[in-house]
Amino acid sequence: MVNQQFTFAVHIMTALAFSPERVIGSQTLAASVNTNPVVVRRLLLALRRARLIETFTGKHGGARLRKKPNRISLLDIYDAVECRPVIPVNERKALKQCRVSCNMKSIMSSVAESTEQAVRKHLSGMTLAQLVRKVPPRR
């Protein structure tokens, strides 16, 4: 299943999208996500490698988007930080005398593949700009 890294990365990218021209530090982003700044820095590295953000070092360092929010899909973020399949398939040796055991890898591979395709299709149709619009204005 998708781990928290994707959720955290989407949170970070949405926060950056609110101020696309501003450089935001990892401490500020970590406070927003409510996680350790080290976790945020690791995600920032992955997002930078994917060329979704640019980072700056120094006292006033941090990160900002490289592209406009409407040009960044959730699939872009997913691909940047999520290297595991949505449904991992059991790679253990099958029990030869069990018909179920002998066929589950093939069966679950098909399930996993179709699920991964559906998730990727869904995420490709959602942009960061759409998420920003879902955050209500301050009262």
Secondary structure, DSSP 4 states (H G I P E B T S, - for coil): ---HHHHHHHHHHHHHHHSTTS-B-HHHHHHHHTS-HHHHHHHHHHHHHTTSEEEE-STT-EEEESS-GGG-BHHHHHHHH--S-SSPPP-SPP-TT-HHHHHHHHHHHHHHHHHHHHHHHHHHT-BHHHHHHHSPPP-
